[in-house]
Amino acid sequence: MSGLPKTAIVTDSTACIPLEMRKNLQITEVPYYIHKGSQVLRDLLTVQRDDFLRWLPTAAELPTTACPGQGDYLTAYESLASQGVENIVSIHMTSKGSGAYQSALAAANLFHEKLPKIHVEVIDTLNVALCQGWIAIEAARDALSGLSPESILDRIRSMIPIAKMIQTADTLRYLYLGGRIGKATHLVGSMLSLKPLISMENGEIIALGVARGLHKAYEKMVDSLEKAVEPSICIKIAYMHAGASENIQILKRMVEDRIEVVESFVSELSPALMIHTGPGTTGFCYFPVRGQ
């Protein structure tokens, strides 16, 4: 036996789960594609964060991204089947911003024709980054503890509406050029001194407003978080950034000075997401839990 749980968890590189955590939880990650000129790169496989961040501000033209194809997911599912898993849960970013969910569905249908005894459940998280990541993390923990596929899916469905993201960026230029601006288009013309605050709602990027300067942006982000969390509730939170390791520690302290956090970690966005957010992005993804 491979040591894998009976139910395997698959997700994408856009989930931004730290490598060590992903290994410990035995999560299978399928990398996105990055088209950089004539180069075709695989997110976090043939392109890494530091080199990409150094290059990105110098780019005359932004790279483009593409989700994995059905063949990529089919390969992942078949590999897991060869290792003895009985069920697969495949967890993906919002279908309103990527074709990953549809590619995974197509792969699951092909896989079912080959191996009908192994069930693949494909999940549209209606979110991205570490909200997608948290859902995969909690599902993997449940799988490792031996919970049934039905219980794991119940957990996932309960998390989708409550996993929330708030982030700010130096500029919305990258989201705008990458066509991922959603309902926050009106913020594009903001002055450089104004920091946009964005979130996601029903799978689309939305504007939460702007703040003058980074510290004010962080204050607004923490205020918004505090209002969303009831006094009797604490949170699990992942802090995310793109080349802003010092600033993310400032945001982390501001959050944890005011809100009860039962679990947290810091992770850097993958290059496939950095293209759309740009360097300097900071934010967090969280979900509420009962006091522990």
N, C-alpha and C positions, 0 to 999 in steps of 0.2 A: 504493500500500500504506500501511497505517496505522502500520507500525513495530511492531505487536504481534507477539509470538512465535507460532509455529504452535499452541502449547498455551497457552491462557489460564487464569489462576487466578482463581477467584471465592471470596470469603469474606464474612463478616458483620461488622458494626460491633463485635460482641462480641469479635472477635479483638484489638482495641485496638492495631493496628499504627500506629505514628506516621505522620502524614500524608505527610511527605517520603519516608520509606522506602517507603510504599505506592505513591506516585507513581513513584518511581524503578524499582520492581520491576513496575510496570504491573499491580498487583493490583486487580481490580474488587471494590468493597465494597458490599454491600446492607445498608441500615440497618434496625435493629429499630424497632418502634413503642413509644411511651410514651404511655399514657393518663393524663393529669393533669387530673382533674376532667372538664370537657367538652372539653378540648383533646386533640387527637391529634397528637403530635409524632413526628418522625423522628430517631432517634439520630444525633448528630453532624452532622445536616443542618439541622433547625429548632430544635434545642436543643443548647447547648454546655456544656462541663464546668463552667466557672467559675460561670456563672449558676445552673446546676442545683445545684451544691454549696452555694452560699449559701442557696438556698431549701430544700433537703432537710431540714435539722434543724428547720425551722419547720413542716413539714407535719403537719397534724392526722391526715391519712390518707395512706398511701403510694400513689404512683402504681402502676399495673400496667404490665407489659410484654407485648408480643406479638411473636412472630417474624414475619418477612416471609412473605407469602402466596405461593402458587405463581405468581401473576401477577407479583409482584415479581421472582422469579428468572427467570421466562420472559422478561420484558423485558430483564433483564441478559444472558441467553444470546443472545437475538435481536440485541441491540446488538453483541455480540462477533462473532456470525456475519456481520453486515453489514460488519464491519471485516476480514474475511478469515481469521479463525482456523479451524483444522481440528479442534481438540479443546478441550474445556473440562473442567477439574477443579474441582469445587465443594466447598469445605471448610467444615465446620460444627461447632458446639459439640455436646456430648453429647446424644444423642437421649433420654437419661433426664431431662434438665432443660429441654428445649425441643422444639418441633415443627418447627424449621428444617430438620432433615434430611429429615423426611417431606414438607415443603412443596417442598423442592428436588427430591426424587425425583419427586413428581407433576409438577413443572415439566419435569424432564428427559424424562419420558414424553411429555408434550405436544409438547415441542420435537422429539423424535425423529420424531413423526408428521409434523411440518412439514418438518424438515430431517434426513432419516435419514443423510445422509453425514457429519454432524458429530456426533461422539460426546461425550456428557456423562457423566463419572464423578462420582458424588456420594459424599462421604466423611463418615462419622461419626467424629470424632476421639476420642469418649469423654472429652473434656476441655473446657476453656473458657479464656477470656481469652488470655493470651500463650502458653499451650501450643498452643491452636488457632492463634494468630498465628505461632508459630515454624514450625509445619507448613506454613502458607501461604507464609511467607517463603522457606523452603528449597525448596519446590516451585517458587516463582516464579523463584528463582535458577537452578534446573535448567532451567526452561523457557526462560529468556533465554539460557542457554548452549547451547541447541539439543538437549538430551537428548530421547529418544523419550518418548512418553506412558507406555510400559511402565516405563521407568527412573524416571520421575517418580513413578509409583504405587508402585514398589518402595521408593523413598525414604520416601514418606508412610507406607506400612505398617510400615516399620522404625522410624519415629519415634513412632507412636501409643503403643506400650507403654512407651517410655522418656522421653517428655516429661512432666515432673512439676511440680506446683504446691505451694507451701507459702505460706500467708498467715496473718496475724493481723489482728484488728479490735478497735476499741474496745469493741464489743458485738456479740453475735449477734442483736440485736433485728431488724435489717433482713432477715437471712436467714430468721429465724423467721417474721416477718410476711409475707414474700414467698413462703413455702412452699418454700424451696430448701434447707432445713436437712439433708435426707437422713438419714444415720446419725449425725449429731452432735447430735441433739435433747437429749441429757442435759446438754449444756454450757450450755443456755439459762439455767438458774437460777444460774450461777456468780456469785460476788461481782464487783462492778464492778472491783475491783483485779486480778482475774484476767483475763489476756489469752488468749483461745482460739486454739489453733493448728489449722488445718484444711488438708486436702488433698483430692485426689480419687482414687478407686479404682474401676475398672470403671464409670466414668461417673457416680459418685455422690459427694457430699460426705461426707468422713469426718473424725472427730476425731483429732488427733495428741496431744491433751492440753491443758493450760493452764500458764501461767507467771504469776508474781506480778510484774507490771510489764512495761513494754515492753522494757527492756534484757534482762531474763531471757528474754522471748519470743524476741528476736533471737538470743540465745545458743543457745537450744534449736533454733531454725530452722537456724542455721549448723551446729550439731552434727549434726542430722539430715541435712543436705546432705553434710557431710563423710563421714559413715558410708555414704552411698549411692554415693559416688564412689570408685572404686578408685584407688590411688596412681598408677597409670600412665595414668589417664584425666583429661582436662580437660573443661571444660564451656563451652557457650554459655548465657548467662543473660539474661533480661529482667526488670528490676525494675519492679514495678507498684505504683501507689498511687492513693488517692482523696483529693486535697487534703492530702497529707502529703509535700511535696517535700523538706523538711528531714530528716524521719525516714528517708525512703528512701535518702538519701545516707549516713546512718549505717549502715543495713543493708548497703548496697553496700560500704562500706569494710570492714565486719566479714567479709563473704564473701570479698572479694578479698585480704584479709590472710592467708587460710588455704587458699584453693583456687585452682588455676590456671584462669584464665578466658581463653578465646581470643577471645570476642566478647561484648559486653554493651551494653545500652542501657536507658534509663528511659522508661517510658510511663505515662500516666494512664489509669485505667479509663474506659470510656465511660459516659455517664449510665445506659444500660440495665442496666449491671452495678452502678453505684453504688447503685441502688435496693435491691439485694439485699445489698450489703456494708456500706453506710453510709460516711460521712466518716471519715477517719483510717485506713482500711485500708491495709496495706502487705504486700508479699510478693514472691515471685519465681516465675518459670517457667523451667525449665532442661532441657537434655538433654545427656548425655555424648557427647563426641567423642574420637577418638584424638588424641594430642598433635600439634600442628601447628607 
